[in-house]
Amino acid sequence: MKRIMMLVACAPVVIATPVFAADNPFATRSNLPFEAPPFDRITDTDYQPGFEQGMAEQIAEIRAIATNPAPPTFDNTVVAMERSGAMLRRVSAAFGAVNQADTNPARQAVQKAEATKLAAHGDAIYLDPALFARVQKIYDKRAGLGLNADQQQLLTIVHQRFIRAGAQLSNADKAMLRDLNAQLSTLQTAFVQKLLAGTKASGLVVDDPTKLVGLGEAGVAAGAEAAEQRGLAGKYVIPLQNTTQQPALQSLADRSVREKLFDLSWTRSEKGDSNDTRDIAATIAQLRAGKAALLGFPDWASYARGSDGENAGDRRSIHGQADPGDHGATASRGGGNQRGDQGAGRRFHGQAMGLGTLRRAGAQGTLRPR
């Protein structure tokens, strides 16, 4: 099939990766209760080398599993996969928590540099035909393996991860999927960071304290302090929170002030500046629609919710094989036939064009607070 032209170019982020040191806090398991991250020892310079080393270690572990000359078993394949990537899990858990709760430019740089690499890392695991073949063999004979309920559930989950990641696709479609995942990882990171920047840059500036009736003395004082921090002494600022509905909307008595605050919140990243997310959001939607179609789903929502029963016939017709959501399905060794590949391509174009038309037309309607 012809390759489908991607919607945006995905330029790699070139950042020098710090060398992984032996005393990196992620090198060994934490001795804290529940192996909680030792944040007192972790610095921002530890995350990126930790990610790089963690991915390298897991790939080596996965390759050993995939090339194991012994026949595949639940222990030497499924359990071994679950145990792989210990360092990467440690780094990801710590970084995810601190970056969401207390991000800064250094952490955002790490997030941006590693996003595409982590997407490629996942593809390297779940699009590995040798590894999937081992999982599929175990899955096919699961009824006679004497697995307990927990083991059966784990096997089912692991098998589904491969199916949903595209393990049954043809080589050409796998290459397309890798491109989509790389672009999505880059754009989704950019969206999150632009939204955060837009949130920080926005805020309702009020000149008259009587307009703040309902906030209470503490709220008015906080507004005055926020204004001073922005060089607006004598005014009041209600900073935006990272939610559409702002907490102050519940207490402000003046409806016109509530409306201004709501509008600022709703359009925080629609200012036509460097933090505007509209084009990125539209492109993400197009790419997600293409990914869903490539994997045999009618739309991204169906893929995201893991729909098993709906549109099963449609997915069979697209890929010319059993529904991946059917637990009795077997892998298509050829990864899809020519008719199925062409169908996926047409669906990619159709959904992308439909979303593009919607984007150009613009959404009609107005939201207002009460």
N, C-alpha and C positions, 0 to 999 in steps of 0.2 A: 504494500500500500504506500501511497505517497505520504511523506512526512508532513505533518501539519505545522505551519509556521506559528511559532510561539508569539504571544501578544506583546511581550516586553523582553528586552535584552537583559541578561542577568550577569552583571559584571562582578567578578570576585573581589572580595575585600582583601587588600594586601596589607597585612599587619605582621610585623615581626613577632614570632611566637617565643615567649620566654622559655628558657631551658627548664625542663622538669628536674627539680633538685631532690635529693634523697630525703631531705627534711621537710618536703612539702606536706602540709597537714593531711592531704588526701592520700598519701602513699600507703597508709595503714588504716585499719579499722579504728574508729574512735572507741575509747574505753569509758566514755560517759554512759549514763543510763540510756537504754534503747539506742545506743550508738549515735546519740545526738551529735551534730557537727561541733567541733571545738572552735567556735567562733572567736574565742579569745586568742587563738593562734593563727587564724586565717586572715590573710590580707588580700586586697583586690588583685595583686599580682600572682596569686596562687591559682586562680580559677582557670585561666586560659591554658597554662601548661597542664593542669589537671585534666581538662577536657581532652586535650590532644593525647596525653598519655593514656587516659581511660579508653578512648576510642581505639588506639593502637593495640592495647592489651585485649580488648574484647574481640577485635577482628582476628587476632592471633588465636584466641580461644575458639572462635566460630570456625575458623579454617580447620583447626584440629578436629572439630566435631564433624564437619562436612566431609573430610578426607579420611576419617577413621575407617580402616579396612575391615573392622568387625561389622557384622550385620547390625542394622539399626535396632536399638531397643529403647524402651521408655527411659531407662537410666542413662544410657550413653548418648542420648540425643536430646530428649525433652528436658530431663532434669539438668543435664549438662548445660543446655542453653539458658535455663533459668538461673543457673549459678554463674554464668559468664557476666562480664561487665560490672564487677563489684565496684571498682574504682569510679567508673563512669556514673554509677548510681549515686555514689557518695558526693561527687562533684555536682551533679545535676540537682540533687535534693537541696544541698546547701545554697547553691547559686540561685536556684529558682525562688527559694524563700526570701533571701536577702535582696535580690533584685526587684522582686515585686513589692516588698515592704519598704525598702530604703535604697532606691537606685541612685546612681550618680553617673557622671560622664564616663568614668573608667569602667564601670559595670555595663553600661550601655554599649561601650566599644567592644567588650567581650561578647555580649549578646549578638551584636551585629557581625562580628568576625566568625563566630562559631555556628550561627544559624544554618547556613547552607551546608557546612561540613557535617553537622548533626543529621540533616536530612539525607545527605549522601550516605552517611554511616548506616542509617536505618535501611536504606535501599540496598546497601551492600549485603546486609543480613537477609532481608526478607525477599529479595529478588535473586538469591543464590540458588540455582537449579539443583545443585547437588544436595544442599541442605534441605530444601523443600522435598526432594525425592525421599530422603530418609524419614522426614516427618510424615509424608503421605503413606509410606509403607506401614508405618506404625499405626496410623489412623485407619488404614484399610482393614487391618486385622485386630482392631481394638477389642472386638467382642470376645476374642479368645485369649486375651492377654492376662485375664484375672486381675484387672485393675480395680482398685477401690473407687468409691464415689469421687473423692478428691482428685485422684489421679486421672480419672475419666474426664472430669471437668477441666483440669489443666491441659490435657491433650486436646480437648475440643477448642479451648481458648487459643492455644498456640497455633493449631491448624487454621482457625479463623483469622488469626493475625496475618498469616501468610496469604490467605485468599484475598483479604481486604487490602493487602499491600500490593497485590498484583502478581503474585507468584505464578498464576496460570496464564498470564499474558504471553504473546509471542515476543521474540527478542526485539522486534521493531517497536512494539507497543511499550515494552519495558523501557526502552531508550526514551520514548516520548514521555512516559510517566516520570522518569528521573528528571527530565527537563522541567516538567510541571512542578514537581516537588521542590526543585531548587528555586524556581521562581517564587513559589508560594512562601517558602521559608524566608526568603529575602523581603518580599512585600509585606508579609504579616509582621515581621519584626519592625519594618519601617512604619507600618500603620500604628503599632503600639507606641513606638517612640514619638511619632508626630502627635498622636492623641495626647500623650502625657505632656509634651511641650506646649500644645495648645491649651491644655487645662491650666498649666502653671502660668501661662501668659495672660489668661483671661481673668476676669473678675469684675464685679459690678461696683463702679465708683459712684458714691453718693455724697452730695455736698451738704445736704440738710439732715441733721440727726433725727428730726421729727419724722422723716421718711422711714426710719428704722424701728418704729413702734412695734413691739412684739418680740424683739430680740432680747430685751432685758439689758440691764446695765453691763453685764459681763460681755454680751454679744456686741454691744455698741463699742465697748472698750477694745475688744478684739479687732473690730473693724477699723478703729483709729490706729491701732498698732500696725495692722496690715498695710494701711495707707502710708504710714511713715516709712515702713520697710521698702515701699515702692517709690519713695521720694515724693509723696503726695500729702505732706503734712497739712492738717486742717480739714482733710477729707476723710471719708470712710470707705473701706473696700471689703466686699464680701467675696473671698476667694472661691473659686469653683472646686467642688469635690469631684472625684472620679465616678460620678453617677449622673444620669440624666436628670432625675429628680433631686434637687438640692435640699438639704435639711432645712435651710432657712425658709423655704416655701411654706412650711407648716406653721410658722409663727409670725411672719411678716403680716402686718395688718393692711398695709397699703397695696391694693391690687395692682396698680401700675408698676410698683417696684417688683412685685412678684413676677409680673409679665416680663419685665426687662431681664430679671435674673434667669427666668426659664429660657428666654430667647438666647441669652448668652451661653447657657449650658448646652442648648440644643445645637447651636451653630458654632461651637468653640473651634472646630476644625474645618470651618467652611468660610474662611476669611479671604481666600485667594492669596494667602501668604505661604511661607515655607512649611507651615504646619497643616496645610489644607490636605485632607485625606480623601476627598471625593473621588479623584481619579484612581487612587490606589484601591479604594474599596470596590469600585466598579471593575477594575482589572482582576482583583482577587475573586470576585463573584464569577467572572468569565472563566478564569482558570479552574476554579472549583467545579463549575459546570462541566468543563472539559474532562476533568479528572473523573468525575462521577460517571460520565458517559463512557469513558475508556474502560472503567471497571464494571460496566454493565448496569448501572443504576440510572433511573430516569432523571434524577436531579440530585443536587448536593444534600438536600435534607434527608432523602431516603438513604444515602450513603452514611451520613453522619449518625443517624439513629439506628443503623444496623438493621434496616428493614429486611426481614426474612420471608414474610409471606406475600407482601404486596408486589405486584408487577413481576412475579416469578416468570411468567411466560415471556414477558418482554426481555428479561435478562437472558433467557435461554435462546431467544431468537437472535440476540445481538452477538453472543459468543459462540453459538452453535454447540453448546454444552450444557450440562446440568447446572441448575441454579447454585452459585457458590454458597448461598445461605442454607441450602439443604444439607443436613448432616449426612445424608447418604450419598452426597455427590463425590465423584472421584475426579482427580486432576486430569485435565486434558494435556496429554504429554506434548502435543504440538503447540500448546498455548493459544489455540484459537484458529479457526480456518479463515480462508480468504474472505468469504462472505461476511463473517463476523467482524473481521478487521475493518472492512470497508464500512460496515454499519456503524461501528464505533466512531470512525472518522466523520461520517455524515452527522452523527448525533453531536459530536464535539462542535462542528461548524454551526449546526442549527442552534444549539443552546447559546453559543458565544454570540452569534449574530442577534438572537432574540434579546439577550441582555444588553448588547450594544445599542439596539434600537430603544430599549427602555431608558438607558442611560442618556441618550441624546434627547429623547422626548422630555425627560425630567418628570419627577413625581409631583402630582397635583394634590393639594390639600394643606391645611393649616392646623397646627396644634397650638392650643393655648391653655394656660393654667386656669383654674377656677378662681 
